[in-house]
Amino acid sequence: MQSKNHFLLIDFLKVFAALLIILHHLSSYGQLAEDAQHFLPGIMTWLFEYGRYAVQIFLVMGGYLAAQSLTRTRDIKNPHTVLKLIFNRYLRLFAPYVIALLVTMVCAWIARFWVQDEYVGESETLGQFLAHLFFLQGILGLDSISAGAWYVAIDWQLYAVLAIMLGMFPNFRSLIWASLILIVASLLYFNRLSHYENYFIYFIGAYGLGVLAQLAKNDSEPTISRLAKLSIVITGLIILVSSFHHLWIRNILAYLVTIALIMWGDRAYKDQKHAKMHNLVFSILWGSRRSYCAFLLHFSLILIANTIYIASGLSSQHNGGVALGLMLATVVASWIAANYLYRLVEVPSRHLKL
């Protein structure tokens, strides 16, 4: 581990959310999920029902980290700078994303020889692949090649909107009021209608809370910090009141993550003296750096695991213990594959920028 500071809560949440999403998808797709469900019904049902809420953690942290980066950018009011930031963000996401898409397409091609389930999908078309390259698959109504592709498109939309807002508004005070309006509109209306789920407005409630958390925590001007905190309190009251009508767990989770980031988001850590603590911290940091790649690649490993399970004849026995073992092996394989994608593609691709 390098000796520079890292932020323990953020690194831990990245690893935890990525792992939870992987387990959620394992509990959702294929014969492995069905047989494991019979073996551990309570755990598998919980993962299936609630594992998807880990996306809220990603969204809040995404807003927090994007605001941290963008608010420190010089000349943010220059339209050329804003466009450059948006394009560089696209390049940062693109390289590991496109490799993961290609890997998933190969794995899906192999899976189609044995697996007939709907989640494998039809053979990909050139138009479908090109739409994914420009993050347009959801907007154009095309099937997703991979389970995580939609989030990458949404992350880029949200980052672009935040960069444009920072460039457009004259000060942070205006940004906070505009963000508050978008957050409330998203949480109370847009986020409850599925036909908006391919657009930033569906997710900006959680993302905007992360932005407000960053301004509340780290802005050097006390009035801006107080206004951001006030906006978070207002949002919390609105979530509380709306919960009496209908309980939306994802909104509550996003708010709790926001509070956690305000309280502990800037707690840094360095190399530890004690070996046990050093190993734990190193593991969290190692996983944090590779969490994006694990998120991108895990679906391809789920395809392969289900293919092995069916092609080997193990699925005919409906052995939940074997299915669970293959699922755990898939989790491990996802992080091993992520390590190679991170080292060989993501790290070198960071030099791709205007």
N, C-alpha and C positions, 0 to 999 in steps of 0.2 A: 504494500500500500504506500502511496505517496504520503509525504508528511503534511501536505496542505490540508486545510480544514474541509470537512464534509459535514452534511447536516443529517443527523441520525434519523430523525422522524421522517424526513422526505425520502431518504434511502430505504428505510424500513417499509414505508407505505408503497413505494414502487414495487418492491419484491412481493409484499403481501397481496397487493391488488393483482399483479400479473399471475401469481400462483393461484389465486382464487378464480380468476377468469379461466385459466387452463383446466382447473378441476370442474368448473361449471360446464365447460364444453365437453369434457370427458363424460360428465353425467347426462349429457344431452344427446350425443350422437352415437348411433350404431349398436351392434349386438353387445359390445362390451358394457355399454351403459345399462342395457336391459338386464343382463345377467348380474351385474354388480348391484343393481337395484334390489334384486331378490335376496342378495347376500347381506347388504347393509341398507335396508329400506329407509331408515330414518336419516342417515347421513347423506345418502344419495338424493333423497327428496329435498333435503335442505339445500344442497349444492345446486340442484336444478332450479329451485324456486327463488333462492336468494343470492346465489353466486354472481348473478349478472349485475348486482348492485355495486360490485367493485368498480364498474365503469365510473360511478360517481366520484370515487377516490381519484381516478385518473383525471377526470374533468376539473375538479377543484385544484389539484396540484398543477395541472396544465395551465390554468389561469394564473396561479400564484407564480410559477416559474417564468411564464411569458411576460407578466407584468414586471417581474424583477429585471428581466433582460431589457425589455423595451423602454422602460422608464429611465434607464441609464444610457440610452442611445443618444448620441449627440445629433443635432440637426434633425430631430424627429418630425419637425414641422415641414420639412422639405418633401414634397411629393415624390421626388426621385429617390430619397432615402427610404420612404415607406415602401415603394415598389421593390426596391432592392432587398429590403428586409423580408418581404413576403416571398420573393423568388428564392432567396437563400434558405428560407424555411422549407420551401418545396424541395430544394436540392438536399437538404439535411434529412428529410423524411424519405426521399425517393430511392436512394441506392439500396439500402437493406430491404426496402419494401418491394422493389421490382424483383430482386433475387428470391425473396420469399414467395412471391407470386409464381415465379417459374418453378420453384421447388414444389409448390402445392399443385401446380398443373401436372407435373410429372407423377406425383404421388396419386393424384386423382385418376390419371390414366391407368396406372397399375391397379388401383382399387376397383375400377370398373370391370375387370376380368372376373372378380369374385363377389363384389358387394353390389347389391341392387337397390340399396336404400336411397331415398330422395336427397339426403344431405350430400351425397357424392356429386350430384348434379350431372347435367349433360356435358358433352365435350365443349370446351371453350371455343368461342369464335374470335376472329381477329378484331372485330368491332368491340366485343366485350373486353378483350385485353387492352385495347387502346383506351377505352373509357376508364379502365382502372388506372392507367398511367397518368391520366389527367384528373383523377379523383372524381369522375363524373358518373360512375356506375349507378349509384343510388338515385341521383337526379334523373338519369335517363331510364330508370326502371329496369335495369339489367340485373341478373343474378350475380351475387358476389362470388368471386373465385375462392376467397378464403374468409373464414369467420371473423377475422380481425380487420379486413380491408376497409370496412365502413368507418371504423374509428379514426383511421389515418386521414381519410378525407375530411371528416368532421373536425379533427384537430387543426388541420390546415385552414379550414374555413374560419374557425374561431380565432386563430392567431392573426389571420388577415384582417378580420373585423376589428380586433383590438388595435392592431397597428394603424389602421385607417382612422379609428376613433382618436387615438393619441395624436395623430397628425392633424386631425380636423378641429378638435376642440382647443380653445385658447389656453386652458389651464386644467389642472387635475380636478378642480371643483366641478367644472362642467362635466368632465368625464365621469365623476362619481354619480352625479344626478342622472345622467343618461344611462349609466350602468344599472342603477337602481330600478329605473323604469323597465329596462330590458329584462332584468332578473325577475322582477315581480310578474311581468307579462308572460315570461317563459314558464315559471313555476306554476302559475295559476291557470294558464290557458294553453299555450303552444305545446308544452311538455306533456299534455294530456290528450293530444290528438296525434294519432299515428302517422297521418299523411304529412306531417312536418318533420318526421324523424330523419330525413336526408338533408336537412338544412340546419344552419348554425343556431337559429332561433329556438329550436327544440332543446338544445343543450346549454344555451348561454346562461341559464339560471345558475347551474353549478359552477360553470367556468367563471362567470362574473363574480361569484362569491370568493373564488380564489384570487381574483384581481383585487377585490376590496380588502381581502386579508393581507395582501402584500402592501397596499397603501396604508392600511391601519397599523401595520407592524413596523414598516421600515421607512416611511416617508419622513424626511427631515423637518418638514414644516408642520408644527403642531396642529394648526387649523385643518389641514388636509387629513391628518391622522384621525382627528376627532370626528370629522365628517364621515370618513370611511367607517369608523366604528359605529357611529350613529346609524348609517345605512345598513350595516350588518344587524344591528339591534332591530331596526324596523322590519327587515326581511325575516328575522327570527319570529317576531310577533305575528307577521302575516302567515308564516308557515304554521305557527301554533294555532291561530284562529281557524285557518282552513282545515286543520287536522280534525276539528270537531265535526266537520261535514264529511270529510273522507281522509283517511290516513294514508299519506304517501311516504312510504319508508325511504325512498330514494332522496326525497327532499330533506328529511330529517338527517340522514347519513351525510349528505353534502354539507349541511349546516354544522354538524359535529366535527367533520374534518376541517372545516373553516376555522372553528374555534381552536382546534388542536394546533393548527398552523400558526395562529396568532400567539398562542401561549408558548409553543415549543419549536416552532418552525426554524428559528435561527440558532438553535443549540448546536454548536459545532463540536466535532471530535477530531482528534489526531491519532497517530499511532499510540497504542496503549502499552504500558509497561508489563502488565501481567499477560502471560501467554494465552490463558483461556479467554480473557476479554479481547485480546488482539485477534484471536481466531474468529470470535463471534462478529466483531466489527468488520473484519476483513470479508467474512462471508456475506454480510449485508451489503457492503460496498460492491463486492464482486457481482452479486445478483442485481443490484440496482443499475449498474452500468449495462447489464445485459438484458434488462427487463423488456425493453422495446423489441429486441430481436426475439426473445422468447415468446412475446405476444404475437409476433408476426409468424413464427414458424410452427407453433404448437399444433395448429389444425392439420398441417401436412403429416405430422407424427401420429395424430389421431386416426387419420386415414390409413396409414401403414399399419398401426396396431390392430385396427379392426380387420384389415385385410389378412394379416397373419393369423388372427384368431379364427377367421372363417376358413381360409385356405388350408390351414393345418388340421381342420376337423375338430378343434377344441370347442368350437361353438355348439356342436351337436350334443355335447355333454351338459351344457348350460351350467357349468361349474363357476359359481360366483367368486370363489377364492382365486381361481386362475384368472378370471376377468379382472379382479381387483389388482392382482399382481402385474398384469399387463398394463393396467392404467397407471400404476405407480412407476413402472418402467418407462412409460410414455412421458411422465412428468420429468424424470431424470434425463431422458433423451432430449427433451425440449430444451433444457438448460445447457446440455452439452453442445447441441447444434447451435444454440444461441451464442455460445462462446466463440465458435468458429465464424459465425456471421458477423459478430461484433468486431473481432480482431482483423478479419480479412476484408470486410466490406465497410462496416459503419465507421470505424476509426479512420481508415484512409479517405473515405468520402467526405470527411469534415473539411477537407481542403477545397472542396467544390463550392465556390462562392464567387459572387461578383466583386 
